[in-house]
Amino acid sequence: SVLQGSTVTLSLIATGAPPLGYRWIRGGSGYATTSVPVLVITNYQVNPSNSASFRVGVTNVANTAGAFSPNSGNVTIAMIPDADGDGISDPWENSFFGAGAGTNAANALLDPDGDGMSNLDEYRSGTIPTNALSVLKVLFTGTNAGVFSFVAQTNLSYSVQWRTNLLAPSWTNLTSITVSPLVRTILVDSATAPAAGERYFRVVTPLVP
């Protein structure tokens, strides 16, 4: 599933005598050809009531028509509507704020539950925008000052990052948490980060490679 207007990246692994080429097929028609095994589609748009299927044929000088793997079929992409282009799906907005909320882009910046996270950030982090207790935040434990925790939501990945100066231009990954079908509390030992006079931590989703 892909949010309307977002970027879709399709990739594959192919082996054989180079040079290899790639014929991308959407439905039953040719869509694109690439010299690398990656197809990037920006501003993805289809009719939300329909899905689109893609497959790819690998070509070389001996087979310019392309060979299709017998071990994999089509990849089906369904578009989730986002009529106002605010980065939040219409069904999500409508479910929390009533019918038609998905047509008001201003909703993305609002914080109706006052927990410090905008509706857009609540959508991205899988939390509830109308419940101040449902929020992505780091909590230090009372028994061990070196351990902090956060609640991970279903089917989301996370990176815990650190830096020693808030004015530094970038963050460094401390650890990564892969997706799970369960809501769970993640404990992180901050002592695994390099020693420094001061350190700052944050949690981001999705996972940063």
Z-matrix of the N, CA and C atoms (Angstrom, degrees):
N
C 1 1.457
C 2 1.518 1 110.20
N 3 1.322 2 116.81 1 136.95
C 4 1.461 3 121.90 2 -175.10
C 5 1.518 4 108.67 3 -131.93
N 6 1.328 5 116.59 4 133.93
C 7 1.449 6 120.91 5 178.03
C 8 1.525 7 110.02 6 -70.74
N 9 1.307 8 116.66 7 135.12
C 10 1.462 9 122.33 8 179.12
C 11 1.531 10 110.88 9 -52.74
N 12 1.337 11 115.62 10 130.83
C 13 1.447 12 121.38 11 178.16
C 14 1.509 13 115.00 12 86.75
N 15 1.352 14 117.66 13 -2.82
C 16 1.459 15 120.22 14 -179.54
C 17 1.526 16 110.07 15 -88.66
N 18 1.322 17 116.29 16 -176.30
C 19 1.458 18 121.91 17 -177.73
C 20 1.517 19 110.19 18 -102.56
N 21 1.319 20 116.10 19 134.73
C 22 1.460 21 123.02 20 177.44
C 23 1.522 22 108.29 21 -109.63
N 24 1.317 23 116.74 22 131.29
C 25 1.455 24 121.42 23 176.16
C 26 1.524 25 108.99 24 -122.25
N 27 1.330 26 116.15 25 121.93
C 28 1.456 27 122.28 26 176.82
C 29 1.522 28 108.28 27 -113.19
N 30 1.327 29 116.50 28 139.30
C 31 1.461 30 119.57 29 -179.01
C 32 1.520 31 110.05 30 -146.05
N 33 1.313 32 115.53 31 162.78
C 34 1.452 33 121.13 32 178.75
C 35 1.518 34 109.68 33 -150.69
N 36 1.323 35 115.80 34 168.05
C 37 1.458 36 122.60 35 173.49
C 38 1.518 37 107.62 36 -115.68
N 39 1.328 38 116.42 37 125.75
C 40 1.462 39 121.13 38 -179.59
C 41 1.519 40 108.82 39 -135.28
N 42 1.332 41 116.35 40 141.33
C 43 1.460 42 121.65 41 176.76
C 44 1.515 43 108.99 42 -123.44
N 45 1.321 44 116.32 43 156.47
C 46 1.458 45 121.02 44 -179.23
C 47 1.511 46 110.41 45 149.04
N 48 1.307 47 115.50 46 178.38
C 49 1.461 48 120.70 47 -177.64
C 50 1.524 49 110.17 48 -71.22
N 51 1.314 50 117.97 49 122.21
C 52 1.472 51 120.53 50 178.83
C 53 1.519 52 110.64 51 -74.66
N 54 1.345 53 117.65 52 163.27
C 55 1.469 54 125.27 53 1.53
C 56 1.528 55 111.93 54 -81.55
N 57 1.317 56 115.59 55 141.52
C 58 1.446 57 121.23 56 178.26
C 59 1.530 58 109.79 57 -102.64
N 60 1.316 59 115.72 58 146.67
C 61 1.458 60 121.74 59 175.21
C 62 1.516 61 108.97 60 -127.44
N 63 1.321 62 117.62 61 169.08
C 64 1.455 63 121.15 62 -173.09
C 65 1.521 64 109.70 63 -137.99
N 66 1.340 65 115.98 64 121.82
C 67 1.456 66 123.22 65 177.93
C 68 1.521 67 107.91 66 -104.35
N 69 1.325 68 116.77 67 112.36
C 70 1.457 69 122.03 68 -178.78
C 71 1.521 70 109.16 69 -93.06
N 72 1.343 71 115.56 70 127.67
C 73 1.459 72 122.74 71 -176.30
C 74 1.527 73 108.69 72 -113.33
N 75 1.325 74 116.50 73 126.34
C 76 1.467 75 121.11 74 174.67
C 77 1.515 76 107.58 75 -110.31
N 78 1.338 77 115.40 76 121.37
C 79 1.455 78 118.67 77 -172.24
C 80 1.528 79 108.47 78 63.84
N 81 1.308 80 117.47 79 -121.49
C 82 1.457 81 120.80 80 176.18
C 83 1.513 82 113.26 81 -110.61
N 84 1.345 83 117.30 82 10.18
C 85 1.467 84 120.59 83 -174.17
C 86 1.518 85 111.25 84 -118.93
N 87 1.337 86 114.76 85 150.62
C 88 1.447 87 120.05 86 176.68
C 89 1.519 88 110.87 87 -63.26
N 90 1.323 89 116.52 88 136.54
C 91 1.459 90 121.02 89 -177.46
C 92 1.525 91 111.84 90 -113.40
N 93 1.333 92 117.50 91 -46.17
C 94 1.462 93 120.78 92 -178.25
C 95 1.518 94 109.37 93 -163.35
N 96 1.317 95 116.02 94 159.40
C 97 1.461 96 121.93 95 171.28
C 98 1.527 97 107.70 96 -124.28
N 99 1.327 98 115.92 97 141.07
C 100 1.457 99 120.72 98 179.31
C 101 1.522 100 109.53 99 -136.68
N 102 1.322 101 114.99 100 158.09
C 103 1.462 102 120.69 101 176.71
C 104 1.522 103 111.64 102 -96.07
N 105 1.318 104 116.93 103 -4.12
C 106 1.464 105 122.49 104 176.81
C 107 1.530 106 108.11 105 -123.58
N 108 1.342 107 117.94 106 156.21
C 109 1.474 108 120.34 107 -175.07
C 110 1.519 109 113.61 108 -81.32
N 111 1.328 110 116.76 109 42.50
C 112 1.464 111 121.98 110 -178.89
C 113 1.523 112 108.83 111 -139.88
N 114 1.322 113 116.67 112 136.54
C 115 1.456 114 122.54 113 173.67
C 116 1.520 115 108.12 114 -123.93
N 117 1.326 116 117.06 115 123.49
C 118 1.458 117 122.03 116 178.75
C 119 1.527 118 108.62 117 -113.28
N 120 1.316 119 116.14 118 123.64
C 121 1.461 120 122.22 119 179.13
C 122 1.527 121 107.66 120 -114.36
N 123 1.315 122 117.09 121 113.91
C 124 1.461 123 120.30 122 179.39
C 125 1.531 124 110.08 123 -93.13
N 126 1.320 125 115.73 124 153.92
C 127 1.464 126 122.26 125 179.14
C 128 1.523 127 110.63 126 50.76
N 129 1.321 128 115.77 127 57.20
C 130 1.459 129 121.09 128 -175.02
C 131 1.518 130 110.99 129 -64.89
N 132 1.330 131 115.91 130 127.19
C 133 1.458 132 122.12 131 -177.56
C 134 1.524 133 109.93 132 -139.37
N 135 1.320 134 116.51 133 124.38
C 136 1.462 135 122.40 134 167.56
C 137 1.521 136 106.64 135 -144.84
N 138 1.308 137 116.06 136 172.73
C 139 1.464 138 119.97 137 174.02
C 140 1.529 139 108.59 138 -65.68
N 141 1.345 140 118.64 139 120.96
C 142 1.458 141 119.76 140 -176.59
C 143 1.521 142 114.34 141 -55.93
N 144 1.323 143 117.32 142 -23.53
C 145 1.466 144 119.42 143 -179.02
C 146 1.521 145 111.82 144 -80.96
N 147 1.327 146 117.09 145 -8.09
C 148 1.455 147 121.25 146 -179.55
C 149 1.525 148 110.28 147 -116.73
N 150 1.307 149 116.17 148 158.11
C 151 1.457 150 121.43 149 171.78
C 152 1.524 151 107.66 150 -115.09
N 153 1.320 152 116.22 151 161.61
C 154 1.457 153 121.45 152 -179.98
C 155 1.516 154 108.73 153 -122.36
N 156 1.318 155 116.92 154 136.38
C 157 1.455 156 120.99 155 179.38
C 158 1.524 157 109.83 156 -109.29
N 159 1.327 158 115.82 157 139.42
C 160 1.456 159 122.39 158 179.43
C 161 1.521 160 109.64 159 -123.99
N 162 1.323 161 115.09 160 145.99
C 163 1.451 162 121.58 161 168.36
C 164 1.511 163 107.01 162 -144.65
N 165 1.318 164 117.01 163 167.16
C 166 1.462 165 119.75 164 -175.12
C 167 1.527 166 109.66 165 -138.34
N 168 1.338 167 114.88 166 137.12
C 169 1.449 168 121.57 167 174.25
C 170 1.520 169 109.63 168 -105.82
N 171 1.324 170 116.08 169 135.39
C 172 1.466 171 121.73 170 179.84
C 173 1.529 172 108.87 171 -96.45
N 174 1.330 173 116.00 172 127.49
C 175 1.457 174 121.02 173 -176.20
C 176 1.529 175 110.88 174 -115.37
N 177 1.335 176 115.25 175 156.43
C 178 1.464 177 122.40 176 166.61
C 179 1.526 178 107.14 177 -148.59
N 180 1.306 179 117.67 178 -173.45
C 181 1.470 180 119.78 179 -174.19
C 182 1.518 181 111.99 180 -64.62
N 183 1.330 182 117.60 181 -23.88
C 184 1.462 183 120.87 182 -179.49
C 185 1.518 184 112.12 183 -86.81
N 186 1.324 185 118.05 184 -15.09
C 187 1.467 186 121.56 185 -177.68
C 188 1.517 187 108.40 186 -146.88
N 189 1.320 188 115.40 187 84.98
C 190 1.467 189 119.81 188 -177.78
C 191 1.524 190 112.42 189 -77.10
N 192 1.334 191 117.29 190 -15.53
C 193 1.463 192 120.36 191 178.14
C 194 1.520 193 111.21 192 -76.93
N 195 1.338 194 116.40 193 -28.66
C 196 1.457 195 120.31 194 178.14
C 197 1.510 196 112.93 195 102.09
N 198 1.314 197 115.65 196 140.04
C 199 1.458 198 122.58 197 176.87
C 200 1.512 199 109.53 198 -108.17
N 201 1.333 200 115.57 199 138.75
C 202 1.456 201 120.64 200 -179.82
C 203 1.530 202 109.44 201 -107.04
N 204 1.321 203 116.87 202 137.89
C 205 1.450 204 120.78 203 -178.86
C 206 1.521 205 111.06 204 -66.07
N 207 1.334 206 117.18 205 133.63
C 208 1.468 207 119.05 206 177.59
C 209 1.531 208 112.01 207 -77.07
N 210 1.321 209 116.96 208 -8.60
C 211 1.464 210 120.13 209 -174.37
C 212 1.523 211 113.47 210 -98.32
N 213 1.321 212 117.69 211 -0.41
C 214 1.458 213 119.17 212 -179.80
C 215 1.518 214 109.93 213 -143.72
N 216 1.299 215 116.66 214 146.16
C 217 1.450 216 121.54 215 179.99
C 218 1.510 217 111.00 216 -104.33
N 219 1.311 218 115.56 217 -147.93
C 220 1.459 219 120.92 218 -179.80
C 221 1.530 220 111.37 219 -78.84
N 222 1.311 221 114.80 220 153.25
C 223 1.466 222 121.74 221 168.60
C 224 1.519 223 107.02 222 -100.25
N 225 1.316 224 116.95 223 122.31
C 226 1.456 225 121.78 224 -177.91
C 227 1.525 226 110.08 225 -100.52
N 228 1.324 227 116.18 226 128.12
C 229 1.458 228 121.99 227 -179.51
C 230 1.531 229 108.62 228 -115.78
N 231 1.317 230 115.83 229 123.03
C 232 1.456 231 121.51 230 175.03
C 233 1.524 232 108.35 231 -106.28
N 234 1.323 233 116.81 232 134.18
C 235 1.454 234 120.66 233 -179.02
C 236 1.519 235 110.88 234 -92.43
N 237 1.332 236 116.36 235 130.86
C 238 1.458 237 122.10 236 174.59
C 239 1.524 238 107.66 237 -92.05
N 240 1.311 239 119.40 238 123.52
C 241 1.467 240 120.91 239 -174.25
C 242 1.525 241 113.69 240 -66.87
N 243 1.324 242 115.46 241 142.20
C 244 1.467 243 123.96 242 174.92
C 245 1.527 244 106.55 243 -142.87
N 246 1.329 245 116.00 244 78.88
C 247 1.470 246 121.93 245 -170.27
C 248 1.519 247 112.76 246 -60.41
N 249 1.343 248 118.01 247 -36.27
C 250 1.462 249 119.58 248 -176.30
C 251 1.526 250 113.17 249 -93.85
N 252 1.344 251 117.64 250 0.10
C 253 1.458 252 121.13 251 175.27
C 254 1.517 253 114.58 252 64.42
N 255 1.343 254 117.54 253 29.09
C 256 1.466 255 119.88 254 -177.54
C 257 1.525 256 113.05 255 -93.47
N 258 1.354 257 117.18 256 4.64
C 259 1.454 258 120.29 257 179.18
C 260 1.511 259 114.59 258 86.81
N 261 1.349 260 116.93 259 4.80
C 262 1.459 261 122.45 260 178.96
C 263 1.525 262 108.40 261 -119.44
N 264 1.306 263 116.87 262 136.29
C 265 1.460 264 119.01 263 -178.84
C 266 1.523 265 110.62 264 -68.51
N 267 1.326 266 115.83 265 143.66
C 268 1.467 267 120.80 266 178.94
C 269 1.526 268 112.65 267 -59.89
N 270 1.344 269 119.77 268 -44.37
C 271 1.470 270 118.67 269 179.93
C 272 1.527 271 112.59 270 -59.44
N 273 1.346 272 117.06 271 -36.58
C 274 1.470 273 120.94 272 179.39
C 275 1.520 274 110.40 273 -66.07
N 276 1.334 275 117.22 274 -48.35
C 277 1.466 276 120.78 275 179.28
C 278 1.528 277 111.36 276 -61.30
N 279 1.322 278 116.36 277 -45.81
C 280 1.464 279 120.29 278 -177.70
C 281 1.534 280 111.61 279 -64.18
N 282 1.342 281 116.78 280 -33.92
C 283 1.464 282 119.56 281 -177.22
C 284 1.524 283 111.51 282 -69.85
N 285 1.334 284 117.78 283 -31.47
C 286 1.462 285 120.51 284 -178.09
C 287 1.528 286 113.20 285 -95.69
N 288 1.339 287 116.89 286 -30.74
C 289 1.469 288 119.08 287 -171.23
C 290 1.529 289 113.95 288 -121.88
N 291 1.333 290 116.64 289 6.95
C 292 1.455 291 119.55 290 175.34
C 293 1.510 292 113.60 291 97.88
N 294 1.321 293 115.80 292 160.56
C 295 1.462 294 122.29 293 -178.40
C 296 1.521 295 110.77 294 -57.72
N 297 1.317 296 115.62 295 135.42
C 298 1.457 297 121.42 296 179.09
C 299 1.510 298 114.68 297 91.42
N 300 1.341 299 117.91 298 -8.51
C 301 1.465 300 120.10 299 -179.56
C 302 1.519 301 111.62 300 -63.33
N 303 1.328 302 116.45 301 -26.37
C 304 1.459 303 120.63 302 -178.82
C 305 1.513 304 114.23 303 -70.27
N 306 1.319 305 117.26 304 -4.93
C 307 1.468 306 120.31 305 178.49
C 308 1.526 307 111.99 306 -101.54
N 309 1.324 308 117.61 307 4.65
C 310 1.461 309 122.06 308 -178.38
C 311 1.528 310 109.73 309 -113.70
N 312 1.343 311 116.60 310 100.74
C 313 1.461 312 121.10 311 -176.14
C 314 1.521 313 112.28 312 -64.96
N 315 1.324 314 117.98 313 -22.53
C 316 1.462 315 121.00 314 -179.21
C 317 1.524 316 111.92 315 -64.30
N 318 1.327 317 117.92 316 -21.24
C 319 1.465 318 121.17 317 -179.82
C 320 1.518 319 112.38 318 -59.24
N 321 1.321 320 117.27 319 -29.69
C 322 1.461 321 120.97 320 -174.22
C 323 1.519 322 112.36 321 -60.14
N 324 1.323 323 117.76 322 -33.37
C 325 1.466 324 121.63 323 -175.35
C 326 1.517 325 113.53 324 -93.58
N 327 1.327 326 117.80 325 -5.24
C 328 1.456 327 121.27 326 -178.27
C 329 1.529 328 111.64 327 -79.25
N 330 1.318 329 115.87 328 156.99
C 331 1.460 330 122.67 329 178.82
C 332 1.526 331 108.49 330 -133.86
N 333 1.330 332 118.35 331 73.96
C 334 1.462 333 121.11 332 -171.85
C 335 1.525 334 114.83 333 -63.98
N 336 1.347 335 118.66 334 -26.55
C 337 1.455 336 119.40 335 -179.42
C 338 1.528 337 112.74 336 -94.94
N 339 1.346 338 116.98 337 -1.18
C 340 1.460 339 120.82 338 173.57
C 341 1.511 340 115.67 339 65.74
N 342 1.347 341 117.19 340 27.45
C 343 1.468 342 119.11 341 -179.04
C 344 1.528 343 113.39 342 -94.13
N 345 1.333 344 116.90 343 5.78
C 346 1.455 345 120.45 344 177.56
C 347 1.507 346 114.38 345 91.89
N 348 1.333 347 118.29 346 -3.28
C 349 1.462 348 122.18 347 178.29
C 350 1.522 349 109.59 348 -113.06
N 351 1.317 350 116.09 349 132.91
C 352 1.458 351 120.34 350 177.37
C 353 1.524 352 110.19 351 -70.80
N 354 1.320 353 116.26 352 165.06
C 355 1.461 354 119.89 353 176.96
C 356 1.523 355 111.41 354 -58.61
N 357 1.329 356 117.28 355 -37.44
C 358 1.462 357 120.28 356 178.87
C 359 1.520 358 110.35 357 -62.10
N 360 1.331 359 117.48 358 -44.53
C 361 1.459 360 120.26 359 179.63
C 362 1.526 361 111.48 360 -68.97
N 363 1.319 362 117.05 361 -34.50
C 364 1.472 363 119.98 362 175.99
C 365 1.534 364 109.81 363 -63.78
N 366 1.325 365 116.84 364 -41.45
C 367 1.464 366 120.86 365 178.77
C 368 1.525 367 110.31 366 -62.11
N 369 1.328 368 116.56 367 -45.87
C 370 1.460 369 120.84 368 -178.06
C 371 1.519 370 112.40 369 -67.04
N 372 1.321 371 116.86 370 -31.74
C 373 1.462 372 119.91 371 -176.19
C 374 1.525 373 113.06 372 -95.13
N 375 1.335 374 117.08 373 0.32
C 376 1.455 375 120.53 374 175.87
C 377 1.517 376 114.52 375 73.52
N 378 1.339 377 117.83 376 21.49
C 379 1.462 378 121.51 377 -179.90
C 380 1.528 379 110.84 378 -100.42
N 381 1.321 380 116.86 379 174.77
C 382 1.461 381 122.50 380 -174.63
C 383 1.524 382 109.35 381 -97.21
N 384 1.326 383 118.72 382 120.06
C 385 1.472 384 121.08 383 -173.22
C 386 1.519 385 114.37 384 -74.23
N 387 1.316 386 117.32 385 -8.71
C 388 1.463 387 120.90 386 -179.43
C 389 1.526 388 112.52 387 -110.11
N 390 1.334 389 116.24 388 12.13
C 391 1.463 390 121.37 389 -179.22
C 392 1.527 391 108.53 390 -131.47
N 393 1.333 392 116.73 391 110.96
C 394 1.460 393 120.76 392 -176.35
C 395 1.524 394 113.02 393 -65.22
N 396 1.332 395 117.42 394 -19.40
C 397 1.464 396 120.58 395 178.98
C 398 1.518 397 112.20 396 -83.00
N 399 1.323 398 116.72 397 -13.45
C 400 1.459 399 121.80 398 178.15
C 401 1.524 400 108.30 399 -98.40
N 402 1.331 401 115.70 400 95.96
C 403 1.461 402 120.06 401 -173.23
C 404 1.525 403 108.78 402 -155.96
N 405 1.311 404 116.95 403 145.91
C 406 1.462 405 121.76 404 176.70
C 407 1.529 406 108.69 405 -85.02
N 408 1.329 407 116.69 406 110.62
C 409 1.456 408 119.95 407 179.26
C 410 1.520 409 109.48 408 -152.81
N 411 1.329 410 115.09 409 156.02
C 412 1.451 411 122.47 410 179.74
C 413 1.520 412 109.33 411 -91.25
N 414 1.335 413 116.36 412 133.05
C 415 1.458 414 122.05 413 178.67
C 416 1.524 415 109.71 414 -124.49
N 417 1.313 416 117.22 415 127.17
C 418 1.454 417 120.35 416 174.31
C 419 1.524 418 109.26 417 -85.27
N 420 1.338 419 115.85 418 143.05
C 421 1.451 420 120.36 419 -177.18
C 422 1.526 421 110.42 420 -78.77
N 423 1.318 422 116.50 421 154.67
C 424 1.455 423 120.48 422 179.61
C 425 1.514 424 112.83 423 -79.82
N 426 1.334 425 117.04 424 -19.20
C 427 1.460 426 120.59 425 -175.59
C 428 1.524 427 113.39 426 -97.27
N 429 1.324 428 117.47 427 -22.29
C 430 1.463 429 120.39 428 -178.97
C 431 1.515 430 108.06 429 -142.93
N 432 1.328 431 116.72 430 105.96
C 433 1.464 432 120.51 431 -175.80
C 434 1.519 433 112.87 432 -66.85
N 435 1.325 434 116.85 433 -14.32
C 436 1.460 435 119.99 434 -179.61
C 437 1.510 436 114.05 435 -88.97
N 438 1.331 437 116.96 436 -4.06
C 439 1.470 438 121.07 437 -177.94
C 440 1.528 439 109.06 438 -116.26
N 441 1.319 440 116.49 439 131.51
C 442 1.461 441 119.55 440 173.71
C 443 1.522 442 109.50 441 -127.16
N 444 1.304 443 116.18 442 167.20
C 445 1.462 444 120.37 443 -174.12
C 446 1.518 445 110.53 444 -140.71
N 447 1.310 446 115.15 445 162.79
C 448 1.460 447 122.40 446 170.58
C 449 1.516 448 107.85 447 -152.82
N 450 1.325 449 116.50 448 158.78
C 451 1.462 450 121.40 449 179.78
C 452 1.517 451 109.07 450 -93.50
N 453 1.339 452 116.22 451 121.10
C 454 1.461 453 122.38 452 178.23
C 455 1.519 454 109.48 453 -94.36
N 456 1.317 455 116.29 454 133.48
C 457 1.463 456 121.80 455 -178.33
C 458 1.530 457 110.68 456 -89.20
N 459 1.319 458 116.35 457 169.51
C 460 1.460 459 121.34 458 -178.18
C 461 1.531 460 111.70 459 -66.50
N 462 1.325 461 114.56 460 140.67
C 463 1.463 462 123.06 461 171.36
C 464 1.531 463 113.60 462 58.29
N 465 1.325 464 117.05 463 30.57
C 466 1.458 465 121.92 464 174.19
C 467 1.527 466 109.05 465 -124.57
N 468 1.327 467 116.20 466 144.62
C 469 1.459 468 121.33 467 174.49
C 470 1.522 469 109.17 468 -105.68
N 471 1.319 470 116.10 469 158.33
C 472 1.461 471 121.06 470 -175.33
C 473 1.525 472 110.56 471 -140.43
N 474 1.322 473 115.41 472 154.86
C 475 1.459 474 123.01 473 166.90
C 476 1.513 475 108.45 474 -124.60
N 477 1.334 476 115.68 475 133.25
C 478 1.461 477 121.35 476 171.16
C 479 1.526 478 106.33 477 -96.53
N 480 1.321 479 116.65 478 125.40
C 481 1.461 480 121.34 479 -174.84
C 482 1.528 481 110.69 480 -123.84
N 483 1.335 482 115.91 481 158.87
C 484 1.458 483 120.45 482 -179.28
C 485 1.535 484 109.45 483 -142.67
N 486 1.315 485 115.20 484 161.44
C 487 1.453 486 122.88 485 167.32
C 488 1.522 487 108.56 486 -160.13
N 489 1.303 488 117.25 487 162.69
C 490 1.458 489 121.65 488 -174.64
C 491 1.522 490 112.91 489 -98.82
N 492 1.316 491 116.60 490 -4.36
C 493 1.461 492 120.66 491 -177.95
C 494 1.517 493 108.12 492 -145.75
N 495 1.317 494 117.33 493 124.79
C 496 1.460 495 119.98 494 -178.38
C 497 1.520 496 112.44 495 -64.15
N 498 1.336 497 116.79 496 -19.60
C 499 1.459 498 120.36 497 179.63
C 500 1.523 499 112.22 498 -91.47
N 501 1.329 500 117.51 499 0.04
C 502 1.465 501 120.75 500 179.30
C 503 1.526 502 109.23 501 -63.91
N 504 1.339 503 117.71 502 148.18
C 505 1.468 504 120.03 503 -174.81
C 506 1.522 505 114.97 504 -74.75
N 507 1.329 506 118.24 505 -15.34
C 508 1.461 507 118.75 506 -175.40
C 509 1.522 508 110.60 507 -147.49
N 510 1.332 509 114.73 508 165.14
C 511 1.454 510 122.91 509 177.05
C 512 1.525 511 108.96 510 -109.66
N 513 1.336 512 116.52 511 154.52
C 514 1.458 513 122.63 512 178.61
C 515 1.525 514 109.26 513 -112.87
N 516 1.329 515 117.22 514 134.82
C 517 1.464 516 120.64 515 179.05
C 518 1.523 517 110.96 516 -70.06
N 519 1.324 518 115.65 517 131.31
C 520 1.461 519 122.17 518 173.78
C 521 1.519 520 110.39 519 -95.59
N 522 1.327 521 116.42 520 -47.58
C 523 1.459 522 121.17 521 177.95
C 524 1.522 523 109.00 522 -157.52
N 525 1.319 524 115.82 523 161.67
C 526 1.460 525 121.64 524 179.40
C 527 1.516 526 109.81 525 -125.01
N 528 1.309 527 116.15 526 146.01
C 529 1.461 528 122.65 527 179.54
C 530 1.512 529 107.92 528 -121.69
N 531 1.311 530 116.57 529 121.19
C 532 1.460 531 121.36 530 -178.01
C 533 1.533 532 110.47 531 -83.08
N 534 1.320 533 115.50 532 171.71
C 535 1.461 534 120.79 533 -175.09
C 536 1.524 535 111.63 534 -68.40
N 537 1.316 536 115.53 535 153.54
C 538 1.459 537 122.75 536 176.93
C 539 1.517 538 107.84 537 -148.93
N 540 1.324 539 118.74 538 150.32
C 541 1.470 540 120.54 539 177.21
C 542 1.522 541 112.76 540 -77.47
N 543 1.340 542 117.93 541 0.30
C 544 1.457 543 121.61 542 -174.86
C 545 1.523 544 111.45 543 -112.87
N 546 1.336 545 115.93 544 148.20
C 547 1.460 546 121.19 545 166.35
C 548 1.522 547 106.47 546 -80.54
N 549 1.340 548 117.96 547 127.60
C 550 1.456 549 120.19 548 -176.82
C 551 1.519 550 110.48 549 -148.66
N 552 1.329 551 116.12 550 158.74
C 553 1.457 552 122.55 551 177.03
C 554 1.524 553 109.04 552 -93.26
N 555 1.315 554 116.70 553 126.07
C 556 1.458 555 122.75 554 -179.41
C 557 1.526 556 108.81 555 -100.14
N 558 1.338 557 117.04 556 127.12
C 559 1.456 558 122.50 557 175.88
C 560 1.524 559 109.14 558 -101.51
N 561 1.314 560 116.61 559 132.14
C 562 1.460 561 121.76 560 -177.99
C 563 1.519 562 108.84 561 -124.83
N 564 1.339 563 116.53 562 128.34
C 565 1.466 564 121.87 563 177.49
C 566 1.522 565 108.31 564 -89.86
N 567 1.322 566 116.67 565 107.68
C 568 1.460 567 120.03 566 -177.12
C 569 1.515 568 112.54 567 -68.34
N 570 1.338 569 117.82 568 -15.16
C 571 1.462 570 120.76 569 -179.99
C 572 1.524 571 112.27 570 -67.58
N 573 1.344 572 117.53 571 -14.97
C 574 1.458 573 119.98 572 178.91
C 575 1.523 574 112.04 573 -76.53
N 576 1.326 575 117.51 574 -11.82
C 577 1.464 576 120.34 575 174.00
C 578 1.526 577 109.07 576 -79.84
N 579 1.328 578 118.44 577 153.18
C 580 1.473 579 120.59 578 179.65
C 581 1.522 580 111.24 579 -56.87
N 582 1.316 581 115.58 580 143.94
C 583 1.461 582 120.84 581 -179.73
C 584 1.527 583 110.39 582 -64.81
N 585 1.330 584 115.74 583 141.49
C 586 1.462 585 121.12 584 179.00
C 587 1.516 586 108.67 585 -160.72
N 588 1.326 587 115.95 586 161.23
C 589 1.455 588 120.07 587 179.15
C 590 1.515 589 112.26 588 -61.13
N 591 1.308 590 116.43 589 -34.80
C 592 1.462 591 121.32 590 176.37
C 593 1.525 592 108.73 591 -149.88
N 594 1.313 593 115.39 592 146.77
C 595 1.458 594 120.52 593 179.30
C 596 1.525 595 109.08 594 -140.07
N 597 1.315 596 114.96 595 144.85
C 598 1.461 597 121.98 596 178.09
C 599 1.522 598 107.97 597 -119.77
N 600 1.327 599 115.64 598 143.24
C 601 1.454 600 121.01 599 -177.23
C 602 1.529 601 110.01 600 -126.27
N 603 1.319 602 115.72 601 152.62
C 604 1.456 603 121.21 602 172.48
C 605 1.524 604 108.60 603 -149.91
N 606 1.318 605 115.32 604 160.27
C 607 1.466 606 122.40 605 176.02
C 608 1.521 607 107.53 606 -118.91
N 609 1.330 608 116.30 607 130.61
C 610 1.465 609 120.36 608 179.96
C 611 1.530 610 108.93 609 -126.07
N 612 1.310 611 115.51 610 151.12
C 613 1.452 612 122.77 611 174.16
C 614 1.520 613 109.15 612 -136.55
N 615 1.332 614 118.90 613 137.65
C 616 1.464 615 127.56 614 1.85
C 617 1.518 616 112.62 615 -77.32
N 618 1.317 617 115.16 616 177.78
C 619 1.459 618 123.68 617 -179.09
C 620 1.523 619 110.65 618 -54.21
N 621 1.334 620 116.48 619 138.00
C 622 1.464 621 122.58 620 176.43
C 623 1.522 622 108.59 621 -99.15
N 624 1.333 623 119.73 622 119.25
C 625 1.480 624 120.78 623 -178.08
C 626 1.528 625 112.19 624 -58.48
